[in-house]
Amino acid sequence: MASADLAQALQELENPSTPQQDRPAGYKRVLEQIKSSSTASSDFSANLGAFIDSILGENLGIVAARPLLGAAVESIKAIRDPDSKIKAGTIALRSLEPRIVSFEEQDAQLREMLADTYQAQDEYIEAAKILQGIQLESSQRRVSDDQKVDIWMRICRLYLEDDDTTSAESYLNRAKNLRHQITKPELTLIFQLSEARILDARRRFLDASQAYHSFSFSALLAEEERIRALSSAIICAVLAPAGPQRSRALAKLYKDERALHLAEFGMLEKMFLDRLLSPEEVSRFSENLQPHQLAKTADGSTVLAKAVIEHNLLSVSRLYDNIGVDELATLLGLDADKAEDYAARMLEQGRIAGSIDQIDRVIVFDGLEPSAEGGNLGQRNLVASKGLRKWNARVQGVAEELERVASMIQLQHPV
Protein backbone atom coordinates (compact mmCIF):
# COMPACT_ATOMS: atom_id res chain seq x y z
CA MET A 1 0.00 0.00 0.00
CA ALA A 2 1.28 3.48 -0.90
CA SER A 3 2.49 5.79 1.87
CA ALA A 4 0.05 8.38 3.25
CA ASP A 5 2.02 11.38 1.94
CA LEU A 6 2.16 9.97 -1.58
CA ALA A 7 -1.50 8.98 -1.57
CA GLN A 8 -2.46 12.52 -0.56
CA ALA A 9 -0.26 14.06 -3.29
CA LEU A 10 -1.78 11.80 -5.95
CA GLN A 11 -5.30 12.55 -4.68
CA GLU A 12 -4.69 16.27 -5.08
CA LEU A 13 -3.47 15.76 -8.67
CA GLU A 14 -6.51 13.61 -9.47
CA ASN A 15 -8.88 16.25 -8.08
CA PRO A 16 -10.97 17.74 -10.94
CA SER A 17 -10.22 21.24 -9.60
CA THR A 18 -6.49 20.82 -10.42
CA PRO A 19 -5.77 22.51 -13.80
CA GLN A 20 -4.96 20.04 -16.55
CA GLN A 21 -1.79 21.90 -17.57
CA ASP A 22 -0.39 21.68 -14.02
CA ARG A 23 -0.77 17.95 -13.66
CA PRO A 24 2.29 16.74 -15.67
CA ALA A 25 4.62 18.95 -13.61
CA GLY A 26 2.94 17.75 -10.42
CA TYR A 27 3.38 14.11 -11.38
CA LYS A 28 7.06 14.76 -12.12
CA ARG A 29 7.52 16.13 -8.59
CA VAL A 30 5.79 13.07 -7.14
CA LEU A 31 8.06 10.76 -9.16
CA GLU A 32 11.15 12.59 -7.92
CA GLN A 33 9.85 12.14 -4.37
CA ILE A 34 9.47 8.38 -4.97
CA LYS A 35 12.96 8.15 -6.50
CA SER A 36 14.50 9.91 -3.51
CA SER A 37 13.26 7.17 -1.17
CA SER A 38 15.15 3.91 -0.64
CA THR A 39 14.50 1.38 -3.42
CA ALA A 40 14.86 -1.45 -0.92
CA SER A 41 12.07 -0.12 1.32
CA SER A 42 8.73 -1.87 1.36
CA ASP A 43 6.97 1.37 0.29
CA PHE A 44 8.98 1.97 -2.87
CA SER A 45 7.30 -0.65 -5.09
CA ALA A 46 3.85 0.18 -3.70
CA ASN A 47 4.41 3.92 -4.22
CA LEU A 48 5.61 3.38 -7.78
CA GLY A 49 2.59 1.15 -8.49
CA ALA A 50 0.24 3.79 -7.13
CA PHE A 51 1.96 6.45 -9.25
CA ILE A 52 1.56 4.37 -12.44
CA ASP A 53 -2.08 3.58 -11.64
CA SER A 54 -2.72 7.30 -11.24
CA ILE A 55 -1.12 8.44 -14.50
CA LEU A 56 -2.91 5.67 -16.39
CA GLY A 57 -6.26 6.80 -15.06
CA GLU A 58 -8.63 9.31 -16.59
CA ASN A 59 -6.73 12.30 -15.19
CA LEU A 60 -4.15 12.49 -17.97
CA GLY A 61 -4.33 12.00 -21.70
CA ILE A 62 -2.24 9.33 -23.42
CA VAL A 63 0.17 11.92 -24.85
CA ALA A 64 0.94 13.36 -21.40
CA ALA A 65 1.05 9.95 -19.69
CA ARG A 66 3.62 8.32 -22.02
CA PRO A 67 6.68 10.41 -21.03
CA LEU A 68 5.76 10.07 -17.35
CA LEU A 69 5.43 6.33 -17.71
CA GLY A 70 8.76 6.24 -19.57
CA ALA A 71 10.39 8.11 -16.67
CA ALA A 72 8.89 5.57 -14.23
CA VAL A 73 10.33 2.70 -16.30
CA GLU A 74 13.77 4.35 -16.19
CA SER A 75 13.44 4.62 -12.41
CA ILE A 76 12.81 0.87 -12.19
CA LYS A 77 15.80 0.18 -14.44
CA ALA A 78 18.01 2.17 -12.05
CA ILE A 79 17.20 -0.12 -9.10
CA ARG A 80 20.28 -2.16 -8.22
CA ASP A 81 18.79 -4.85 -5.99
CA PRO A 82 17.44 -7.62 -8.31
CA ASP A 83 14.58 -8.63 -6.02
CA SER A 84 13.40 -5.03 -5.61
CA LYS A 85 13.67 -4.48 -9.37
CA ILE A 86 11.61 -7.60 -10.11
CA LYS A 87 8.98 -6.62 -7.54
CA ALA A 88 8.64 -3.05 -8.87
CA GLY A 89 8.65 -4.21 -12.50
CA THR A 90 5.99 -6.85 -11.86
CA ILE A 91 3.72 -4.30 -10.16
CA ALA A 92 4.22 -1.89 -13.08
CA LEU A 93 3.34 -4.61 -15.62
CA ARG A 94 0.22 -5.47 -13.68
CA SER A 95 -0.84 -1.81 -13.70
CA LEU A 96 -0.16 -1.54 -17.43
CA GLU A 97 -2.10 -4.65 -18.40
CA PRO A 98 -5.59 -3.06 -18.77
CA ARG A 99 -4.24 -0.31 -21.08
CA ILE A 100 -1.39 -2.13 -22.77
CA VAL A 101 -2.65 -1.24 -26.27
CA SER A 102 -1.85 2.43 -25.66
CA PHE A 103 1.52 1.83 -23.98
CA GLU A 104 3.09 -1.09 -25.87
CA GLU A 105 6.54 0.55 -26.10
CA GLN A 106 6.80 1.02 -22.33
CA ASP A 107 5.46 -2.51 -21.76
CA ALA A 108 8.17 -3.92 -24.05
CA GLN A 109 10.89 -1.93 -22.22
CA LEU A 110 9.67 -3.24 -18.86
CA ARG A 111 9.57 -6.83 -20.07
CA GLU A 112 13.07 -6.70 -21.56
CA MET A 113 14.39 -5.20 -18.32
CA LEU A 114 12.71 -7.90 -16.23
CA ALA A 115 14.00 -10.61 -18.59
CA ASP A 116 17.56 -9.27 -18.15
CA THR A 117 17.14 -9.41 -14.37
CA TYR A 118 15.71 -12.94 -14.35
CA GLN A 119 18.43 -14.14 -16.73
CA ALA A 120 21.16 -12.68 -14.51
CA GLN A 121 19.76 -14.83 -11.68
CA ASP A 122 19.66 -17.95 -13.92
CA GLU A 123 15.86 -18.00 -13.92
CA TYR A 124 15.68 -18.73 -17.64
CA ILE A 125 12.08 -19.94 -17.85
CA GLU A 126 10.76 -16.85 -16.05
CA ALA A 127 12.78 -14.63 -18.40
CA ALA A 128 11.37 -16.45 -21.44
CA LYS A 129 7.78 -16.16 -20.18
CA ILE A 130 8.19 -12.43 -19.60
CA LEU A 131 9.50 -11.89 -23.15
CA GLN A 132 6.63 -13.90 -24.63
CA GLY A 133 4.25 -11.11 -23.54
CA ILE A 134 5.85 -8.51 -25.83
CA GLN A 135 3.44 -7.44 -28.59
CA LEU A 136 5.29 -7.96 -31.89
CA GLU A 137 2.29 -7.61 -34.21
CA SER A 138 0.92 -4.16 -33.50
CA SER A 139 -0.58 -1.14 -35.23
CA GLN A 140 0.60 1.16 -32.44
CA ARG A 141 4.34 0.76 -33.01
CA ARG A 142 6.55 -0.48 -35.82
CA VAL A 143 8.48 -3.66 -35.10
CA SER A 144 11.09 -4.57 -37.72
CA ASP A 145 11.83 -8.14 -38.81
CA ASP A 146 15.21 -7.94 -37.08
CA GLN A 147 13.53 -6.96 -33.80
CA LYS A 148 11.05 -9.82 -34.06
CA VAL A 149 13.79 -12.36 -34.78
CA ASP A 150 15.90 -10.90 -31.97
CA ILE A 151 13.11 -11.47 -29.43
CA TRP A 152 12.25 -14.94 -30.74
CA MET A 153 15.86 -16.06 -30.76
CA ARG A 154 16.39 -14.75 -27.24
CA ILE A 155 13.39 -16.75 -26.03
CA CYS A 156 14.75 -19.78 -27.92
CA ARG A 157 18.16 -19.49 -26.25
CA LEU A 158 16.59 -19.06 -22.80
CA TYR A 159 14.64 -22.30 -23.25
CA LEU A 160 17.80 -24.02 -24.47
CA GLU A 161 19.59 -22.95 -21.29
CA ASP A 162 16.89 -24.83 -19.37
CA ASP A 163 17.09 -27.83 -21.77
CA ASP A 164 13.53 -27.29 -23.00
CA THR A 165 14.19 -28.05 -26.66
CA THR A 166 10.51 -28.39 -27.57
CA SER A 167 9.68 -24.80 -26.62
CA ALA A 168 12.99 -23.59 -28.05
CA GLU A 169 12.27 -25.21 -31.41
CA SER A 170 8.85 -23.57 -31.64
CA TYR A 171 10.46 -20.12 -31.45
CA LEU A 172 13.26 -21.15 -33.79
CA ASN A 173 10.61 -22.11 -36.35
CA ARG A 174 9.02 -18.65 -36.03
CA ALA A 175 12.37 -17.04 -36.73
CA LYS A 176 12.98 -19.45 -39.62
CA ASN A 177 10.10 -17.85 -41.57
CA LEU A 178 11.94 -14.51 -41.50
CA ARG A 179 15.47 -15.88 -41.81
CA HIS A 180 16.08 -14.39 -45.26
CA GLN A 181 14.83 -10.95 -44.14
CA ILE A 182 17.48 -10.68 -41.39
CA THR A 183 19.92 -7.84 -42.01
CA LYS A 184 22.08 -8.22 -38.89
CA PRO A 185 24.84 -10.87 -39.33
CA GLU A 186 24.96 -11.55 -35.59
CA LEU A 187 21.30 -12.62 -35.64
CA THR A 188 22.08 -15.09 -38.41
CA LEU A 189 24.89 -16.54 -36.27
CA ILE A 190 22.60 -16.86 -33.25
CA PHE A 191 20.04 -18.63 -35.45
CA GLN A 192 22.64 -21.08 -36.82
CA LEU A 193 24.04 -21.89 -33.36
CA SER A 194 20.58 -22.37 -31.84
CA GLU A 195 19.57 -24.63 -34.72
CA ALA A 196 22.72 -26.72 -34.22
CA ARG A 197 22.08 -27.01 -30.47
CA ILE A 198 18.48 -28.13 -31.05
CA LEU A 199 19.56 -30.73 -33.61
CA ASP A 200 22.18 -31.92 -31.11
CA ALA A 201 19.63 -32.16 -28.29
CA ARG A 202 17.22 -34.01 -30.62
CA ARG A 203 20.01 -36.54 -31.31
CA ARG A 204 20.07 -35.69 -34.99
CA PHE A 205 23.83 -35.82 -34.68
CA LEU A 206 24.75 -35.91 -38.36
CA ASP A 207 22.75 -32.75 -39.12
CA ALA A 208 24.07 -31.12 -35.93
CA SER A 209 27.65 -31.91 -36.94
CA GLN A 210 27.20 -30.26 -40.33
CA ALA A 211 25.58 -27.21 -38.70
CA TYR A 212 28.37 -26.83 -36.12
CA HIS A 213 31.05 -27.28 -38.79
CA SER A 214 29.54 -24.57 -41.01
CA PHE A 215 29.22 -22.32 -37.96
CA SER A 216 32.92 -22.80 -37.14
CA PHE A 217 33.96 -21.00 -40.37
CA SER A 218 32.20 -17.72 -39.54
CA ALA A 219 34.58 -14.76 -39.70
CA LEU A 220 32.43 -12.87 -37.17
CA LEU A 221 33.27 -15.31 -34.38
CA ALA A 222 36.27 -15.17 -32.09
CA GLU A 223 38.82 -17.93 -32.69
CA GLU A 224 37.91 -19.59 -29.39
CA GLU A 225 34.25 -19.81 -30.44
CA ARG A 226 35.16 -21.32 -33.81
CA ILE A 227 37.28 -23.99 -32.17
CA ARG A 228 34.49 -24.79 -29.73
CA ALA A 229 32.05 -25.17 -32.63
CA LEU A 230 34.52 -27.44 -34.47
CA SER A 231 34.89 -29.56 -31.33
CA SER A 232 31.09 -29.90 -31.11
CA ALA A 233 30.98 -30.88 -34.79
CA ILE A 234 33.47 -33.72 -34.17
CA ILE A 235 31.60 -34.95 -31.10
CA CYS A 236 28.29 -35.05 -33.00
CA ALA A 237 29.90 -36.83 -35.96
CA VAL A 238 31.30 -39.48 -33.61
CA LEU A 239 27.86 -39.98 -32.04
CA ALA A 240 26.06 -40.23 -35.40
CA PRO A 241 24.95 -43.67 -36.66
CA ALA A 242 27.71 -45.50 -38.55
CA GLY A 243 27.32 -45.54 -42.31
CA PRO A 244 28.34 -43.84 -45.57
CA GLN A 245 26.91 -40.42 -44.61
CA ARG A 246 28.80 -40.35 -41.34
CA SER A 247 31.95 -41.51 -43.14
CA ARG A 248 31.73 -38.47 -45.40
CA ALA A 249 31.21 -36.18 -42.40
CA LEU A 250 34.24 -37.72 -40.65
CA ALA A 251 36.34 -37.28 -43.79
CA LYS A 252 35.46 -33.60 -44.04
CA LEU A 253 36.34 -33.01 -40.37
CA TYR A 254 39.52 -35.07 -40.58
CA LYS A 255 40.75 -32.93 -43.47
CA ASP A 256 40.10 -29.72 -41.50
CA GLU A 257 43.57 -28.65 -40.40
CA ARG A 258 42.24 -27.06 -37.22
CA ALA A 259 41.02 -30.43 -35.92
CA LEU A 260 44.58 -31.68 -35.48
CA HIS A 261 45.04 -29.68 -32.26
CA LEU A 262 41.77 -30.70 -30.59
CA ALA A 263 41.40 -33.25 -27.79
CA GLU A 264 38.78 -35.09 -29.87
CA PHE A 265 41.15 -35.61 -32.81
CA GLY A 266 42.32 -39.05 -31.59
CA MET A 267 38.79 -40.41 -31.64
CA LEU A 268 38.10 -38.70 -34.98
CA GLU A 269 41.22 -40.23 -36.56
CA LYS A 270 40.44 -43.76 -35.38
CA MET A 271 36.88 -43.56 -36.62
CA PHE A 272 37.91 -42.09 -39.96
CA LEU A 273 40.54 -44.80 -40.48
CA ASP A 274 38.10 -47.55 -39.41
CA ARG A 275 40.17 -48.65 -36.44
CA LEU A 276 38.64 -50.50 -33.50
CA LEU A 277 38.06 -48.40 -30.38
CA SER A 278 39.07 -49.61 -26.93
CA PRO A 279 36.93 -49.04 -23.79
CA GLU A 280 39.66 -46.78 -22.35
CA GLU A 281 39.53 -44.46 -25.37
CA VAL A 282 35.75 -44.33 -25.22
CA SER A 283 35.85 -43.54 -21.49
CA ARG A 284 38.25 -40.62 -22.03
CA PHE A 285 36.11 -39.27 -24.86
CA SER A 286 32.92 -39.45 -22.76
CA GLU A 287 34.39 -37.02 -20.21
CA ASN A 288 33.77 -34.13 -22.64
CA LEU A 289 30.16 -35.02 -23.47
CA GLN A 290 27.02 -33.14 -22.44
CA PRO A 291 24.39 -34.88 -20.26
CA HIS A 292 21.96 -35.38 -23.17
CA GLN A 293 24.75 -37.04 -25.17
CA LEU A 294 25.16 -39.59 -22.38
CA ALA A 295 21.44 -40.32 -22.08
CA LYS A 296 20.27 -43.89 -22.49
CA THR A 297 18.41 -45.11 -25.56
CA ALA A 298 15.41 -47.45 -25.69
CA ASP A 299 17.59 -50.58 -25.48
CA GLY A 300 19.32 -49.36 -22.30
CA SER A 301 22.65 -48.39 -23.88
CA THR A 302 23.98 -44.83 -24.08
CA VAL A 303 24.16 -42.88 -27.33
CA LEU A 304 27.96 -43.08 -27.20
CA ALA A 305 28.02 -46.82 -26.50
CA LYS A 306 25.67 -47.47 -29.42
CA ALA A 307 27.78 -45.30 -31.76
CA VAL A 308 30.98 -47.10 -30.72
CA ILE A 309 29.43 -50.56 -31.18
CA GLU A 310 28.20 -49.65 -34.65
CA HIS A 311 31.58 -48.16 -35.55
CA ASN A 312 33.47 -51.22 -34.34
CA LEU A 313 31.09 -53.45 -36.29
CA LEU A 314 31.71 -51.35 -39.40
CA SER A 315 35.46 -51.63 -38.79
CA VAL A 316 35.19 -55.42 -38.43
CA SER A 317 33.40 -55.58 -41.79
CA ARG A 318 36.40 -53.84 -43.38
CA LEU A 319 38.95 -56.12 -41.67
CA TYR A 320 37.31 -59.54 -42.10
CA ASP A 321 35.68 -61.41 -44.96
CA ASN A 322 33.65 -63.36 -42.41
CA ILE A 323 33.49 -63.79 -38.65
CA GLY A 324 31.64 -66.01 -36.22
CA VAL A 325 28.86 -64.45 -34.16
CA ASP A 326 30.58 -65.43 -30.90
CA GLU A 327 33.91 -63.94 -32.02
CA LEU A 328 32.14 -60.75 -33.08
CA ALA A 329 30.45 -60.56 -29.68
CA THR A 330 33.85 -60.80 -27.98
CA LEU A 331 35.25 -57.97 -30.12
CA LEU A 332 32.24 -55.76 -29.45
CA GLY A 333 32.04 -56.57 -25.75
CA LEU A 334 28.46 -57.86 -26.05
CA ASP A 335 26.64 -61.13 -25.69
CA ALA A 336 26.15 -63.13 -28.90
CA ASP A 337 22.45 -62.35 -29.35
CA LYS A 338 22.98 -58.61 -29.05
CA ALA A 339 25.94 -58.68 -31.43
CA GLU A 340 23.82 -60.52 -34.00
CA ASP A 341 20.97 -58.00 -33.52
CA TYR A 342 23.31 -55.08 -34.20
CA ALA A 343 24.72 -56.79 -37.29
CA ALA A 344 21.23 -57.67 -38.60
CA ARG A 345 20.01 -54.10 -38.12
CA MET A 346 22.98 -52.57 -39.93
CA LEU A 347 22.69 -55.09 -42.75
CA GLU A 348 18.99 -54.40 -43.13
CA GLN A 349 19.55 -50.63 -43.18
CA GLY A 350 22.28 -51.01 -45.79
CA ARG A 351 25.00 -49.55 -43.58
CA ILE A 352 27.17 -52.64 -44.06
CA ALA A 353 27.08 -55.14 -46.92
CA GLY A 354 26.85 -58.88 -46.35
CA SER A 355 24.67 -61.66 -44.94
CA ILE A 356 24.18 -63.77 -41.82
CA ASP A 357 24.33 -67.57 -41.89
CA GLN A 358 22.29 -68.38 -38.78
CA ILE A 359 22.85 -72.14 -39.11
CA ASP A 360 26.64 -71.90 -38.97
CA ARG A 361 26.44 -68.69 -36.88
CA VAL A 362 28.71 -66.82 -39.27
CA ILE A 363 28.46 -63.30 -40.67
CA VAL A 364 29.81 -62.97 -44.22
CA PHE A 365 30.85 -59.50 -45.40
CA ASP A 366 30.72 -58.73 -49.12
CA GLY A 367 33.64 -56.34 -49.00
CA LEU A 368 31.59 -53.75 -50.93
CA GLU A 369 30.61 -50.25 -49.95
CA PRO A 370 26.93 -49.77 -49.08
CA SER A 371 25.09 -46.95 -50.81
CA ALA A 372 24.35 -43.69 -49.02
CA GLU A 373 20.63 -44.32 -49.37
CA GLY A 374 20.87 -47.53 -47.36
CA GLY A 375 18.70 -50.55 -47.99
CA ASN A 376 15.11 -51.62 -47.63
CA LEU A 377 14.42 -55.06 -46.21
CA GLY A 378 17.80 -56.35 -47.27
CA GLN A 379 17.65 -54.93 -50.81
CA ARG A 380 20.72 -52.64 -51.08
CA ASN A 381 22.29 -50.79 -53.94
CA LEU A 382 25.96 -51.83 -53.88
CA VAL A 383 28.82 -50.49 -55.94
CA ALA A 384 30.24 -53.64 -57.48
CA SER A 385 33.30 -52.33 -59.25
CA LYS A 386 36.42 -51.73 -57.18
CA GLY A 387 37.81 -49.40 -59.87
CA LEU A 388 34.62 -47.38 -59.86
CA ARG A 389 34.72 -47.15 -56.07
CA LYS A 390 38.25 -45.77 -56.19
CA TRP A 391 37.22 -43.29 -58.86
CA ASN A 392 34.27 -42.15 -56.73
CA ALA A 393 36.54 -41.76 -53.70
CA ARG A 394 39.01 -39.63 -55.68
CA VAL A 395 36.25 -37.40 -57.06
CA GLN A 396 34.86 -37.02 -53.55
CA GLY A 397 38.32 -36.14 -52.22
CA VAL A 398 38.84 -33.45 -54.89
CA ALA A 399 35.38 -31.99 -54.18
CA GLU A 400 36.03 -31.88 -50.43
CA GLU A 401 39.44 -30.28 -50.94
CA LEU A 402 37.87 -27.68 -53.25
CA GLU A 403 35.24 -26.95 -50.61
CA ARG A 404 37.96 -26.55 -47.97
CA VAL A 405 39.90 -24.09 -50.15
CA ALA A 406 36.71 -22.11 -50.87
CA SER A 407 35.98 -21.93 -47.13
CA MET A 408 39.50 -20.67 -46.43
CA ILE A 409 39.16 -18.00 -49.13
CA GLN A 410 35.82 -16.91 -47.69
CA LEU A 411 37.38 -16.82 -44.23
CA GLN A 412 40.22 -14.56 -45.40
CA HIS A 413 38.10 -12.41 -47.70
CA PRO A 414 34.53 -12.28 -46.33
CA VAL A 415 31.94 -10.69 -48.60
N, C-alpha and C positions, 0 to 999 in steps of 0.2 A: 504494500500500500504506500502511496506517495506521502511525503512528509507534509505536515500541516501548512508550513510556509509556502511550499510549492503549489499545493492544492488551492490555496487562497489566491496566489498570483495568477494561476491558470483560470480560476473562476472569474477574476476581474477582466481578463482578456476576452473571455467568452461572453461577458455581459453585453447585451445588445446596445447599451448606451456607450460602449467604447467605440470611438471612431474607427472605421475600417482601415484607414491609412496608417493608424498608429499601431495596429496589431502586429505586423511583421517585426517592427523594431522591439516591441514588447516581448515577443516570443524569442528574439535573439538574446535579450537580457536574461530571460528565464533559462535559456540553454547555457549561457555562460555561467549562471549560478549553479546549474547541475554539474557542469564540467569542473568547476572549482572544488566540488566535494570529492571525497575519496572514492575511487572506482571500486574499491574492495568492500565498501560499506554496504549494508543490506538495503539502504534506501536508494542507492544509485540506480540500479536496474529498474526499480519500481518508479522512480522519478522520471527516468528516461521514457519508460512505457507510457506514463501518464502524459508526458509532453507530446509524444507521437500521436496518442489517441486524440489529444486536443487539436493539434494542427490538421489532423485528418477529418475532423468534424465539419460541421456546417459553417464554422466561424470564418474560415479562410477559403479562398478560391484555390483551384488546382495550381494555377500559375504561381501564386504566392507561397503555397505549401511545399512545392518541389524543392526550392533552394534550402528551406528550413529542414526538410527531411534529409536532404543531402548532407547538411551540416551535422545532423544527428548521427547519420551513418559514419561520417568521419570521426566523430567523437567515440563511437564504439570501436572503430579500427584502432584508435590510439590507446585503448585499454591494454595493459601489458599482461595482466593475470589471465591465463587461458580460460579458467572456469568462469571468471566474471565476464569475460568477453562473450563466451558462449551463452551465458544466462541473459545478458543484455541483448544480444543478437536474436535469441529465440523469442524474447518478449516483443522485440521490434517486428519480427516476421509475423508474429501472431496478430499484432495490431494492424499490420499492412494487409493481411489476408482479405478482408472484406472489400478493399478498394485497390486491389493489386493491378487491375486493368489500367488505372490512371497513373500508377507509380512502378511500372515494370523495371525501369532502369535502376531505381533505388533498391528494389527487391533483388535484382540480379547481383548488385554490388554487395548486399548483405549476405547473400547465399555464398558467393565466392569467398568472402571473408571468413564466414563460418566454416566452409570446407577447408580452407587453409589451416584454420585452428584445429579442427578435428584431425586433419592429416598429420599435423605436427605432433599430435598425441597418439598417433598410430591407430586412430579409430576410423579405419578406411571405409567401412560400410556406412557409418553415419555421414561421412563426408560425401560419399556417392549419393546417398538419399537426398541430402540437402541440394546438391547440384541438379538432381533430376527435376526439381521444382522450378528451374529457370525457364521462363517462357521464350522459346526460340522461334515460334511461328506467331508473329504479332503484327498488328497494323499500327501499333503505337510507337514502335521503334524499329529501326532497320538493323537486322542481324545478318552479317555477311556469311557466306559459305565457310570461310576460314574460322569464323567465331563459332559456328555450329559444330564443325568438326573438332575444334579445340575442346569444347565442352564435352562432346561425346567421347573423345579419346581420353580425356581426363577421367571421366566416369569409368571407362573401360579399364584403365590402368589401376584405378582404385580397387575395382573388383578383382583384378589379377593379383594385387597385393594380398588380398584375403583368400586367394585360391578359388574364387567363385567364377569359373570359366564360362558357365552358362550365361550368367548376366553380362559378363564382359563381352562375350561373342555377340550378344544382341545389340550392344552399342557399337561394336566394331562393324557390324553389318549396316547400321545406319550411316556410319561414316563412309562405308564402301560405296554407297550410292553417289557420294559427292567427291570421291577420290580424285577424279580428273579435273575438278574445279578448284582444287587446293593450289594456292599460289605461294604458300610458305614452305620452303624445303624441309624445315624442322618438323612440320606436321606430317609430311610424307614419311620421314624417318620414324616418328613415333608410331604411325600406322603400321609400317613394315615390322617394327620390333614387336608390337602388340600382337600382330597376326602370327608371327613366328612363335611367340610364347603360348598363344592359344593352341596352335597346331601341336606344339610340344606337349602341353598339358593334356590334349586329346589323344595323345600317343600316335599321332600321325607323323612319325619320326622322319620319314623320308622327305615329306613336304616341309617339315620344320627345318631339316638340315639345309635344304635348298634355300629357304627363306633367310636363315641365319648367315649362310655363306654369301648371298647377294648383299645382305646388310653390311657385312664386314668390309666391303669394298667402298663404302661411302666416304667421300672426301670430307664431308662435314663432321665426321666423328673424330674424336681424339684417338690416338694410336692404341691406347689402353682399351677403349671400347671396341675397336675393330678386332683386337686380339681376343677379347672376351667373346665376341660374336663368333669368331672362327672356332674357338674352343667348343662353344655350344653346338656349332654345326657338326664337328667331329663326333661329339657325344651322341647326338641324334642319329647320325649315320651309323654308328656302331650299334645302336639300339634298334635300328630298323630291321624288318624281316629280311633274312638272307635271300639273295636272288640276283638276277641280272641288273635290275634297276639300282639296287643298293651297291652293286659292284661298280657301276658307273659313277655313283656319287662318291664312293671311296676313292676311285681313281682321280676324280677332279680335286678332291681334298689333298690327296697324297702328292699331287703335282704342284700344289700351292706352296711356294717356297717358305712362306711364313709358318707353316705347320711344323716345320722341322724343329723349332725351338719350344714347342708346347709339350706339356707333361703328357698329353693324350697321344702324342705321335707314336709311341711304342705300340699301343693297341691298334692305332690306325694302320701302321706298317704291317703288322702281323695279319690283320684282316685283309688288307689289300693283296698281300702276297699269298693268301690262302694257307697260312700256317696255323697249326693247332694251338689253342690257348690253354694255358695251365690255370688251375684254381688260384694260385698266388697272384698271377697277373690280373685276373678278373677281380680279385679282392682289392688290389691296389687301385684299380680303375674305379671301383664302386665308391671309393671314398670321396670322389668329386661329384657324385650324382645328387640331384635334387630328390626330395621325398617322393614326388609323384613318379619319378623314374625308377624308384625302388619298390613301387607298389606291386602287389601280387595280382596275377592274372586269374582267369577262371579255373585253370587247372592247378592252382596253388603255387606255381613258380613265379619268380619275379620277372619283370620285363627284361632285365639284363641277363638273367640265367637262361631265359628262352632264346634271346638273341645269340648268346654264346653257344648254346647247344646246336642251333640251326647253322651257325657259322662253322663249327667243328664238323658237323655232318657234311656241309658243303665241301670243306677241306678234304675230308675222307674220300669223297667222291672223285676228287682230283688226284688223290694219291693212289687209290686202289681201283683195280678192275672189278673186284668183287670182295665181299667181306661177310663173315658169318654174323648173324644177329647178336649172338652172345659177345663176340669180339667187339662189335660196334658199341654194345652197351658198356663194355669196360672202358673203351676210349672216351665215351661221352659221360661216364660217371652216372649212368642210369641203370634201372633194371631192364631186362630184355624186352618186356612188353612195351614199356614206354619208348625205348629206342626204336622199336619197330613202328610205333604209332607216329613218331616224328618223321621217320623216313617215308612212311606211306603218305602222310600229309604233304610233304614237300614234293614227292613224286606226283601226286594227284594235282597239285597246284602248278606243276611244271617248273619248279625252282631247281630241281635236279633231274637228270635224265637217267632212266634205268628201269628196273623191275625187281619185284620181290618173289623169290621162290619159297613159299611158306612150307613146302614139304621138306626141303633140305635146309630150311632156315638160313638162306643165303640171299644177300642183296647184290644184284649185278648192276654195275654202272656202265652206261653206254659210252662214256668218254666224250660225249657231245655236249655242246653248250645249249641250255634251254633258251627258248625265245623269251623276249621281254614281256610278251603278253601272257605268258604262263600257259597252263593247260586246262582242259575241261574234261573231268572224268577220265583222266588218263590219256586223252588225245592231245598231244603236244606237237607244236611246230618246231622241229629240230633242224639245225644247220648241219647238213651231212658232210659237206666238203671241208676238209682241214685247210686247204689252200684258201677257200673263200672266207673261212673264219679268220685266218691271219690277215687277209686283205681288209676285212671289216674292222679288225682291231687297229690296223695301221691308219685307216681312214678316221676312225674314232679318235685315235691319238693326235692326229694332225688337227682335227676340229677342236679338240680340247686345248691344244697348245695355242691355236689361233684365238680361242676365246680368252685364254689367260693373258695373251699379249694385248688384246683389245681392252681387257679390264685394267691392265697396267697403264695403257695409254690414257684411258679415261680418268684413272686415278691421278696421273701427273698433269693432265690437261682437261679438267672438268669443263663441261659446256656451261 
